[in-house]
Structure formats: C-alpha cells, structure tokens
Amino acid sequence: MNLLWQTRKEREKLLKKLVSHASITHSEGEKTFPYFLKDEYLKLDYFKSREDQIILQPTGDGRNAVLAYYKAPNSKKTLICISHYDTVGIDDFSEYKMHAFEMDKLTEIFKENDKYLSEDAKEDIKTGNYLFGRGSMDMKPGLMIHMSTLEKAIYESWDINIIVVSVPDEEVGSLGMLKAVEKLNQLRKEDQLEFELHLNSEPTFSQAEKDSNHYIYSGTIGKIMPSVLCYGKETHVGQPTQGLSSNYIQSFINKEMEYNPTFKEEYKEETTPLPVSLMSRDIKEHYDVQTPFRTVALYNIFLFNKNAEDVFKTFNNIVEKAVKECEEIYQNIIKNEGQSRKININIMTFKELKLTAIEEFGEAHVNLIIEQIINQISDERAQAIEIADQLMHMLKNLGPTVITFFAPPYYPAAHSSEDSFIDEIVETVSQKSLEQFDRTSKRQYFFNGISDLSYAKYRQDDDGFESYIEQTPNFNQSYFIPFHDIKEISAPVLNIGPIGKDAHQVTERIHTKSAFEEIPYLIEHVIKKHLLKY
C-alpha cells in the first residue's frame, strides 16, 4: 500500500489541492467539492473496494456532506472527525481575487506587495512559516489532517471505527452538519456503534496580537437570535402623532438590548461577548410620506450554559420594560400635543400570535400562508420575519403590537469542560506539544468562532429547545435542528486544530509546521493513548 498523505510535503500538497478547489458557500464549487473529495478518498486502496463507505449525504439543495467511514476490525468504539469545506467569499481580495485559492501564488504576491497586510502579517510572511489563501486556515487544514489520520488508521488497522465528516454550509446555517447528524445516527443504529469522541479541528484563534500559543478547546460557544417585529400605527408624516412609528417603538427595545450585560455569561475566566443587533430596520418596500409601521430587529446572543428558554424569558422581560417606557413617554408626547387618547402597545410571543390567528382564521389557512411564504422566500431569516408580518397583517385589529420570536440559526453551546476523559486528553496534548515541539498548548473552554460541534453533544438537563421549536416561525418548515438525533449521537466534544490567523480576512493564513507536522502527530498520539489504549 502506497501512503499518500503522511509526510509534511505530502500533507502540504494535499492542503493546497483542497484549497485550490474553490468552495464558497452557496457557490457551484461548494456543490462539486464532495465529488472531488470522494475521488481523493478513492485513491486509498481501502475505499476502492468499499466505495459504499464514502457516503454523500444530500442537504436537499444540491449540496452534500461527505462521510468517509473506516470500519474497525473488531471494536464498536467510534471516533467522529468533523470539518467543513465551505469558505466565505473572496471580494476582499480585490485585484488578487483570481489568486485567492492559490496558496503559493498568493503568498508570493504578498511577499512582493504587502499593502493589504497588517504589521503582524508582514512579520509572519517574512518568517516563511505561513501560507496565505482563502480556506488556508478556515478550515481545509482540519480536513487535510483528518484525511491523513484516516489513511494512517487504515494502514495500521487501528481497532476503532473512524468516520471523517466534512460538511457544507458551516459559514451560513450549518445545514450540512444538521443532515450529517441524521446520517451519523443511522450508521450508529445499523452498526451498533459506540461514539467515544467528536473531534473537530477548527484552527486556533490568537487571543492577542503576536500570540503564538496553540489552543485546545473543550467546548464551543452557542449562538441564538431572539427577534422582534414592532407593529405600530401608520399615519401621514404631516400628522405624526395620529399614528405610532414602529421605528420609535424599536428604538426603546434596541436601547435596552444592545450591549446589555444581563445576557453575559461567565465560565471560569472566560466570558461571552455582549449582545448586538444583526439587523434593525423598518420593512417599508419604498420611500413615501407614510410613517413606518413595521420594524424588525434580530439580536445576536452568545451562550455558554443558557438554553433557548432561558434566553427567551430574559428577552421578553427586557422587551416588556422597553415597551412600557415607550408607552409612558409617547403618552406624554401626545398629551403635550393636546390629544387625550390612551396609548397601549401589546406584547405577544410568536406562539401566541399563531394561536390567535388559528382561532380566527383556522389552522389550515394559517398553515397555507406559512407554506406559501416558505416557497416564495429562500432566506430563512426573511421567512421568519415575513411569517410574523403576514400573521400580524391578518390581525391588524390588535393595534400596536410587538411580536417576539426566534430567527434561525441556533447553535446550542456544547462543552465537555468537566469531563475527566477530556481533561486527560488536554493534558496529553499540552505535555506532548511542549516535549516534541517546544510549543505551549493552552486550554480554552469555549471555541469562540462558532462551530458544528454545537450539534454533536446534548445536554441531558436541557429541554429548553422546546421554546425554540415553538417560537421560531419556520421551524420544521424550512429550518430544522434534529434534536432527537443529537441526543442519540451525543458524546464528549473537543477541538484540536492547527495554528492559524485572520479568519475571514484577506490575510487568512496557516502556520505550516503546526498544520503539517504538529497537529497530525498530536491527534495520532491522542487516539492511540486514549482511544486505542496502546
């Protein structure tokens, strides 16, 4: 058997090949990448006679997750290796766009012309220790390392099942991982597999400028988007107090929500970033002199331990406070304008809105409206907004109303930071990094770049996802999370990846020794010591 991906030079060649196949999210290259990857796996003799163990799992939109499944001689113990092959776009490369996926060429260009490079990047490129290019860090090195590890397992007949999973759409909504989870659970049931570890190899993120440490992550941060649709009362701009601007209502909510420390979580010395709005705008389709009466806002909340129900309760409390303040101030405004009417702004959750619409118009009619919206609009966030908006149009008699709901996507926080098995692995990586490579490997409890490990571990005390199902307008229509499958494939999670810098920037780059020597060695050592026990 000729080994293909075991030396530094061979791994470097493989990474450059993976990067050169452009696979920007929602591009044609993302659709063709799985077939290219399958051809690479078929170069291994093991898969030539077992092609059915290279599984292309459809996402339903022309894309596929790829699962390469090595079956152990005897054991049912199973290691899942997770990566994503999609990348963000390349507009930031400007005149160098045509070379964004050519690692050697781009690195040479930046050596000659460093106008796009930060001071840190300029220093790195002089060392010769980094290669640049889109996907060079995030995260085709992880896939390359998993392919190398898989080949070694086959060659040495390791007695542990290994499923290398590489998915599309991680940079947008993680549809690839959500579909892969379903397939993983199917394989688990069919072959009575025992999932021991979900290993991701997202690159490490520097914690400060000129930080050369390596980081091991025993969890991944969560992300959720509580949202509001503010429905006011339209009027002519010349008679502003005859109505109620939805933008005005929203301004009070935004003031209370953005940078609100109430949502901040702490775990040991780590903290979640503060919440901010990812969208805040009225949804008028064109300019006119009618005041806005429909405004939407989506808020980004990061999670360590809180679940959807926890967040939604807190969110509704904050919205209620903001709306009450809005009512009181606006009441005084119209009073000063010589008007005496009573201002009342309702607050409803999406679940309550939908039930109200069903009571008045019937379930079949409401479901038909939702189905039509799903068919007409492709973006999942726009779908959620439009569903809430259409139901409010039907119930305009409610008057000024604020609807609270969730917009996709949802990444539950997942971590194994208090698992002794993971503690042992972290200790091994730290020790071997220092011994073999004179490099410090530090533990981080949460990977802060958001990752697909969110769908690999289930918190046994978490039933809070029910709130997410009920309060997300398009859940189980166009957006879904297979909570049941996640529960069944749940296992400890860990991220061991190579050192990289500047994800999603033109200066995205990978540390070559870390990617081609250090991490492949460390992962192999971890598997043999903690999973194979030899």
LINTAQUI-V53977 format. One record per residue. RES is the residue in three letters. PSI is psi in degrees with one decimal (999 if undefined). BURIAL is 1 if it has 9 or more other ideal C-beta (glycine too) atoms within 8 Angstrom, else 0. D_LAST is the distance of its C-alpha to the last C-alpha in Angstrom with 1 decimal. Layout:
res-><RES,RES>
psi-><PSI,PSI>
burial-><BURIAL,BURIAL>
d_last-><D_LAST,D_LAST>
This chain:
res-><MET,ASN,LEU,LEU,TRP,GLN,THR,ARG,LYS,GLU,ARG,GLU,LYS,LEU,LEU,LYS,LYS,LEU,VAL,SER,HIS,ALA,SER,ILE,THR,HIS,SER,GLU,GLY,GLU,LYS,THR,PHE,PRO,TYR,PHE,LEU,LYS,ASP,GLU,TYR,LEU,LYS,LEU,ASP,TYR,PHE,LYS,SER,ARG,GLU,ASP,GLN,ILE,ILE,LEU,GLN,PRO,THR,GLY,ASP,GLY,ARG,ASN,ALA,VAL,LEU,ALA,TYR,TYR,LYS,ALA,PRO,ASN,SER,LYS,LYS,THR,LEU,ILE,CYS,ILE,SER,HIS,TYR,ASP,THR,VAL,GLY,ILE,ASP,ASP,PHE,SER,GLU,TYR,LYS,MET,HIS,ALA,PHE,GLU,MET,ASP,LYS,LEU,THR,GLU,ILE,PHE,LYS,GLU,ASN,ASP,LYS,TYR,LEU,SER,GLU,ASP,ALA,LYS,GLU,ASP,ILE,LYS,THR,GLY,ASN,TYR,LEU,PHE,GLY,ARG,GLY,SER,MET,ASP,MET,LYS,PRO,GLY,LEU,MET,ILE,HIS,MET,SER,THR,LEU,GLU,LYS,ALA,ILE,TYR,GLU,SER,TRP,ASP,ILE,ASN,ILE,ILE,VAL,VAL,SER,VAL,PRO,ASP,GLU,GLU,VAL,GLY,SER,LEU,GLY,MET,LEU,LYS,ALA,VAL,GLU,LYS,LEU,ASN,GLN,LEU,ARG,LYS,GLU,ASP,GLN,LEU,GLU,PHE,GLU,LEU,HIS,LEU,ASN,SER,GLU,PRO,THR,PHE,SER,GLN,ALA,GLU,LYS,ASP,SER,ASN,HIS,TYR,ILE,TYR,SER,GLY,THR,ILE,GLY,LYS,ILE,MET,PRO,SER,VAL,LEU,CYS,TYR,GLY,LYS,GLU,THR,HIS,VAL,GLY,GLN,PRO,THR,GLN,GLY,LEU,SER,SER,ASN,TYR,ILE,GLN,SER,PHE,ILE,ASN,LYS,GLU,MET,GLU,TYR,ASN,PRO,THR,PHE,LYS,GLU,GLU,TYR,LYS,GLU,GLU,THR,THR,PRO,LEU,PRO,VAL,SER,LEU,MET,SER,ARG,ASP,ILE,LYS,GLU,HIS,TYR,ASP,VAL,GLN,THR,PRO,PHE,ARG,THR,VAL,ALA,LEU,TYR,ASN,ILE,PHE,LEU,PHE,ASN,LYS,ASN,ALA,GLU,ASP,VAL,PHE,LYS,THR,PHE,ASN,ASN,ILE,VAL,GLU,LYS,ALA,VAL,LYS,GLU,CYS,GLU,GLU,ILE,TYR,GLN,ASN,ILE,ILE,LYS,ASN,GLU,GLY,GLN,SER,ARG,LYS,ILE,ASN,ILE,ASN,ILE,MET,THR,PHE,LYS,GLU,LEU,LYS,LEU,THR,ALA,ILE,GLU,GLU,PHE,GLY,GLU,ALA,HIS,VAL,ASN,LEU,ILE,ILE,GLU,GLN,ILE,ILE,ASN,GLN,ILE,SER,ASP,GLU,ARG,ALA,GLN,ALA,ILE,GLU,ILE,ALA,ASP,GLN,LEU,MET,HIS,MET,LEU,LYS,ASN,LEU,GLY,PRO,THR,VAL,ILE,THR,PHE,PHE,ALA,PRO,PRO,TYR,TYR,PRO,ALA,ALA,HIS,SER,SER,GLU,ASP,SER,PHE,ILE,ASP,GLU,ILE,VAL,GLU,THR,VAL,SER,GLN,LYS,SER,LEU,GLU,GLN,PHE,ASP,ARG,THR,SER,LYS,ARG,GLN,TYR,PHE,PHE,ASN,GLY,ILE,SER,ASP,LEU,SER,TYR,ALA,LYS,TYR,ARG,GLN,ASP,ASP,ASP,GLY,PHE,GLU,SER,TYR,ILE,GLU,GLN,THR,PRO,ASN,PHE,ASN,GLN,SER,TYR,PHE,ILE,PRO,PHE,HIS,ASP,ILE,LYS,GLU,ILE,SER,ALA,PRO,VAL,LEU,ASN,ILE,GLY,PRO,ILE,GLY,LYS,ASP,ALA,HIS,GLN,VAL,THR,GLU,ARG,ILE,HIS,THR,LYS,SER,ALA,PHE,GLU,GLU,ILE,PRO,TYR,LEU,ILE,GLU,HIS,VAL,ILE,LYS,LYS,HIS,LEU,LEU,LYS,TYR>
psi-><124.4,121.5,138.2,-32.3,39.8,-17.0,164.7,-45.9,-40.6,-38.2,-39.1,-42.5,-41.1,-44.4,-45.1,-33.8,-43.1,-42.9,-37.6,-22.9,96.0,132.7,51.9,140.4,131.5,14.4,169.6,-34.6,-31.6,-33.3,-33.1,-19.1,-41.9,-34.8,-37.3,-43.6,-40.2,-41.6,-36.4,-44.6,-34.4,-6.0,-15.9,130.4,-35.8,-43.7,-17.2,-34.9,2.8,50.0,-26.3,-11.2,3.8,104.4,126.2,112.7,111.6,145.6,-5.7,-0.1,26.3,-3.9,165.5,141.6,151.4,127.4,115.2,118.5,108.0,125.4,127.4,153.1,-39.6,-39.7,152.4,-9.7,141.4,135.3,128.8,122.4,123.2,134.4,168.2,148.6,-5.2,156.2,164.6,174.4,-177.0,15.1,-28.9,-13.9,-8.0,-124.1,-7.7,12.6,-39.3,-16.9,10.5,-29.0,8.7,95.3,-46.3,-46.9,-47.3,-40.8,-41.3,-40.1,-45.3,-26.3,-37.1,-34.6,103.7,24.7,-24.1,-1.4,139.9,170.0,-39.0,-42.4,-37.0,-42.1,-41.1,-41.7,-28.1,-29.2,-23.8,8.8,0.7,146.8,140.1,162.3,152.6,123.7,-6.2,-25.9,-51.2,99.4,47.7,-22.0,-36.1,-44.2,-44.6,-45.1,-40.6,-38.1,-41.3,-42.6,-41.9,-43.7,-40.8,-40.4,-42.2,-46.2,-39.2,4.8,50.4,139.0,60.2,134.5,138.5,126.3,112.4,115.6,123.9,129.3,155.9,173.3,11.6,-30.4,-7.8,-72.0,0.4,30.6,-35.9,-45.4,-39.1,-38.5,-35.5,-35.9,-41.6,-43.8,-39.7,-41.6,-36.2,-46.5,-39.8,-44.8,-44.3,-40.2,10.1,46.5,149.2,106.9,118.4,-35.0,137.0,112.3,113.8,157.6,44.0,148.2,156.9,148.4,128.9,138.7,-10.2,163.5,139.3,24.4,116.8,8.1,155.3,145.2,140.8,134.0,124.3,19.1,176.5,137.9,149.6,162.4,135.7,152.8,85.2,143.2,161.6,144.3,114.1,121.4,108.4,-143.8,120.3,153.0,169.3,142.3,-23.2,-12.2,61.9,-34.5,3.6,-13.5,-159.1,112.0,127.5,-30.6,-36.1,-45.6,-47.1,-32.9,-33.9,-40.0,-42.8,-39.7,-36.7,-26.5,-48.8,132.5,22.3,117.6,-8.6,-32.6,-6.3,133.1,152.2,140.9,113.0,-122.6,4.5,148.2,153.7,148.5,156.6,155.2,146.6,163.2,132.9,-12.6,135.2,105.7,156.4,161.2,33.8,141.6,-17.5,166.3,135.9,-175.1,20.0,135.2,146.6,136.8,6.1,117.8,139.5,148.5,136.4,129.6,136.9,119.5,126.8,149.2,144.2,-57.5,-18.8,147.9,-175.8,-41.6,-42.6,-48.7,-42.7,-37.9,-48.2,-44.1,-46.9,-36.4,-41.3,-41.7,-43.3,-43.7,-45.3,-42.4,-38.7,-42.5,-41.5,-46.8,-48.5,-44.9,-42.0,-32.7,-42.1,-36.5,-49.1,-29.2,-43.3,-20.5,5.9,19.6,151.5,4.8,155.3,128.8,128.4,122.0,117.8,153.5,126.1,144.4,162.3,-39.6,-44.3,-39.7,-46.4,-43.7,-39.4,-42.8,-39.9,-41.4,-36.5,-35.9,-7.8,146.3,-38.8,-41.2,-42.8,-44.2,-34.4,-42.3,-44.9,-43.1,-42.0,-40.2,-43.6,-39.6,-26.0,-25.6,132.2,-36.6,129.8,-33.4,-42.1,-35.2,-48.2,-43.3,-46.3,-37.0,-47.6,-41.2,-45.0,-40.7,-35.6,-36.2,-42.1,-26.4,37.9,-24.7,-13.4,-21.6,-170.2,126.0,142.9,122.0,126.9,138.5,176.7,143.4,142.4,157.9,171.0,122.7,101.6,143.6,142.2,130.6,154.7,37.8,-13.1,24.6,122.3,-32.4,-44.8,-37.4,-42.4,-41.5,-43.4,-42.2,-41.2,-46.6,-43.4,-44.0,-48.6,-34.3,-42.0,-44.8,-48.4,-34.5,3.6,38.1,138.5,125.9,117.4,149.6,133.1,139.8,-27.3,124.6,122.3,9.5,4.0,129.6,167.9,-5.2,-16.7,-26.1,19.8,-9.4,134.9,130.1,119.9,-22.9,11.3,102.0,8.8,-14.0,-19.3,-37.8,-38.0,-43.3,-45.0,-30.5,7.1,110.7,-34.4,19.3,137.7,10.2,-67.3,-21.8,136.5,157.2,122.3,71.6,-38.2,-44.7,-39.1,-41.7,-37.5,-27.4,1.2,134.8,166.6,147.1,148.0,144.5,115.6,105.4,171.9,164.4,128.4,171.2,151.0,50.3,139.4,18.4,163.4,-22.8,18.4,130.8,159.6,141.7,117.7,-44.2,-40.0,-44.6,-39.4,-16.0,-55.8,-56.3,-40.7,-41.8,-46.9,-41.9,-42.0,-42.2,-42.9,-45.4,-45.6,-36.6,-39.9,-17.6,-35.8,-23.4,36.0,999>
burial-><0,0,0,1,1,1,0,0,0,1,1,1,0,1,1,1,1,1,1,1,1,1,1,1,1,0,1,0,1,1,1,1,1,1,0,1,1,1,0,1,1,1,0,1,0,0,1,0,0,0,0,0,1,1,1,1,1,0,1,0,0,0,1,1,1,1,1,1,1,1,0,1,0,0,0,1,1,1,1,1,1,1,1,1,1,1,1,0,0,1,0,0,1,0,0,1,1,0,1,1,1,1,1,0,0,1,1,0,1,1,0,0,0,1,0,1,1,0,0,1,1,1,1,1,1,0,0,0,0,1,1,1,1,1,1,1,1,1,1,1,1,1,1,1,1,1,1,1,1,1,1,1,1,1,0,0,0,1,0,1,1,1,1,1,1,1,1,1,1,1,0,1,0,1,1,1,1,1,1,1,1,1,1,1,1,0,1,1,0,0,1,0,1,0,1,1,1,1,1,1,1,1,1,1,1,0,0,0,0,0,0,0,1,1,1,1,1,1,1,1,1,1,1,1,1,1,1,1,1,1,1,1,0,0,1,0,0,0,0,1,1,0,1,1,1,1,1,1,1,1,0,1,1,1,0,1,1,1,0,1,0,0,1,0,1,0,1,0,0,1,0,1,0,1,1,0,1,0,0,1,0,1,1,1,0,0,0,0,0,1,1,1,1,1,1,1,1,1,1,1,1,1,1,1,0,1,1,1,1,1,1,1,0,1,1,1,0,1,1,1,1,1,1,0,1,1,1,0,0,1,1,0,1,1,1,0,0,0,0,0,0,0,1,0,1,1,1,1,1,1,0,0,1,1,0,1,1,1,0,0,0,0,0,0,0,1,0,0,1,1,1,0,1,1,0,0,0,0,0,1,1,1,1,1,1,1,1,1,1,1,1,1,0,1,1,0,0,1,0,1,1,1,1,1,1,1,1,1,1,1,1,1,1,1,1,1,1,0,1,0,1,1,0,1,1,1,0,1,1,1,0,1,1,1,0,0,1,0,1,0,1,1,1,1,1,1,1,0,1,1,1,1,1,1,1,1,1,0,0,0,0,1,0,1,1,0,1,1,1,1,1,1,1,1,1,0,1,0,1,0,1,1,0,0,1,1,0,0,1,1,1,1,1,1,1,1,1,1,1,1,1,1,1,0,0,1,1,1,1,1,1,1,1,1,1,1,1,1,1,1,1,1,1,1,1,1,1,1,1,1,1,1,0,0>
d_last-><23.2,24.5,22.2,24.4,22.8,20.2,22.5,24.4,27.6,26.4,25.1,28.4,30.3,28.6,29.3,32.9,33.3,32.1,34.4,37.3,37.4,39.4,38.3,40.4,40.4,43.2,43.8,44.0,41.0,38.9,40.0,39.2,35.8,33.8,35.4,34.6,31.0,30.9,32.3,29.5,26.8,28.9,28.4,24.9,25.4,23.2,25.8,28.8,28.5,27.3,29.6,30.0,26.5,27.9,29.8,32.7,33.6,37.2,38.4,41.9,43.5,42.5,39.0,35.6,32.1,29.5,26.4,24.1,22.1,19.1,18.5,15.3,15.7,15.5,14.2,16.8,14.7,16.1,15.9,19.4,20.1,23.7,26.3,30.0,31.9,35.4,37.0,40.1,43.3,44.6,48.2,47.3,46.9,50.7,51.9,48.3,47.4,47.3,44.6,42.4,39.7,39.9,37.5,38.8,42.4,42.3,40.6,43.3,46.0,44.9,44.9,48.5,49.7,48.0,50.5,48.0,45.4,45.1,45.1,41.3,40.9,43.3,41.4,38.0,39.6,40.9,37.5,36.4,33.0,33.9,34.8,37.2,38.0,38.0,34.5,33.0,31.6,32.1,29.9,29.3,26.7,24.4,25.0,24.5,21.0,20.0,21.5,19.6,16.2,17.4,18.3,15.0,13.4,16.2,16.1,12.5,13.0,10.2,10.6,12.0,15.7,16.7,20.4,21.8,25.0,27.7,31.1,34.7,37.0,34.7,37.3,40.0,39.2,35.6,37.1,34.2,31.5,33.8,34.1,30.4,29.7,31.9,30.2,26.7,28.1,29.7,26.5,24.8,27.6,27.9,24.3,23.6,20.8,19.1,19.0,16.3,17.2,20.1,19.3,22.5,22.9,26.5,27.4,27.9,31.5,33.2,34.6,37.4,39.1,37.3,34.1,31.2,28.5,25.5,25.3,22.6,24.3,23.3,26.3,29.2,32.9,35.2,38.6,41.6,45.2,48.0,51.2,55.0,57.9,61.1,64.1,67.4,71.0,72.4,75.7,77.7,76.8,80.4,80.0,76.6,77.1,78.1,74.4,71.0,68.7,65.2,64.1,65.8,63.9,60.6,61.4,61.3,57.9,56.5,57.7,55.9,52.7,51.8,49.9,50.2,47.9,48.0,45.1,43.0,39.8,37.8,34.2,33.5,34.9,34.8,37.8,38.8,41.4,44.9,46.3,48.5,50.5,49.1,52.4,55.8,58.9,61.8,61.7,65.2,65.2,68.1,70.3,73.4,75.3,73.8,71.6,67.9,67.2,63.6,60.9,57.1,54.3,50.5,48.5,44.9,43.1,39.6,37.5,34.8,35.4,38.8,39.2,41.9,44.2,44.0,44.9,47.7,49.4,49.4,50.6,53.4,54.5,54.7,56.6,59.0,59.8,60.3,62.6,64.6,65.3,66.2,68.7,70.3,70.8,72.0,74.3,76.0,76.2,78.1,80.2,81.3,82.1,84.6,82.5,82.0,79.4,76.4,73.0,70.1,66.7,64.6,60.8,58.9,55.2,54.6,54.1,57.5,59.0,57.7,59.0,62.3,62.6,61.7,64.4,67.0,66.1,64.0,60.3,60.8,62.7,60.1,57.2,59.3,59.7,56.0,55.2,57.8,56.4,52.9,54.4,56.5,54.0,50.6,49.3,47.7,49.0,52.5,52.3,51.6,54.5,56.9,56.3,57.1,60.1,61.5,61.3,63.1,65.7,66.4,66.7,68.8,71.1,68.4,69.6,67.5,64.0,60.5,57.7,54.2,51.2,47.8,47.3,44.1,41.3,39.3,35.8,34.7,32.7,29.1,26.7,23.7,24.8,24.8,21.5,19.1,16.0,17.7,18.6,15.1,14.3,17.7,17.1,14.0,16.2,19.1,17.5,15.9,19.2,21.2,19.3,18.8,21.9,24.2,24.5,24.9,23.1,25.1,24.7,27.4,27.7,29.5,29.4,33.2,33.6,33.4,30.6,29.8,27.1,30.3,30.1,26.5,26.7,29.5,31.0,31.7,34.9,36.2,39.1,40.8,40.2,43.2,45.4,44.0,44.7,48.3,49.2,48.0,50.9,49.0,46.0,45.2,47.8,46.3,43.6,40.9,37.6,35.8,35.2,34.5,31.7,30.2,30.2,28.3,25.6,25.2,21.8,20.7,21.7,20.6,22.1,20.4,22.9,24.5,27.6,30.8,34.4,37.5,36.3,39.4,41.4,42.8,40.7,37.4,34.9,31.3,29.8,28.6,26.0,24.4,24.4,23.7,21.2,20.0,19.1,17.4,15.1,14.6,14.0,11.4,9.6,10.3,9.1,5.5,5.6,8.2,8.5,5.6,3.8,0.0>
